[in-house]
């Protein structure tokens, strides 16, 4: 069972001030390729899994931004951890 939820908003500084959406799409692709459960929201994406693995995914996302030409990256991260288990569905079930 997963022990953490990590939400990330990634804000790359694009080379020529172009739209960041293609960069954000590439960051989400890194998450998708990792195989962890995730949900995209309008301002951030939340992943579910083991905290160390999720932080490694964030590192890969930042690396991908620089590979695409971003000169810098801001990653705003929120972490919820619970040794007994963490689940996006469980945390939000009362709202459905």
Secondary structure, 3 states (H helix, E strand, C coil): CCCEEEEEEEEEECCCCCCCHHHHHHHHHHHHHHCCEEEECCCCEEEEECHHHHHHHHHHHHHHHHHCCCCEEEEEEEEEECCCCCCHHHHHHHHC
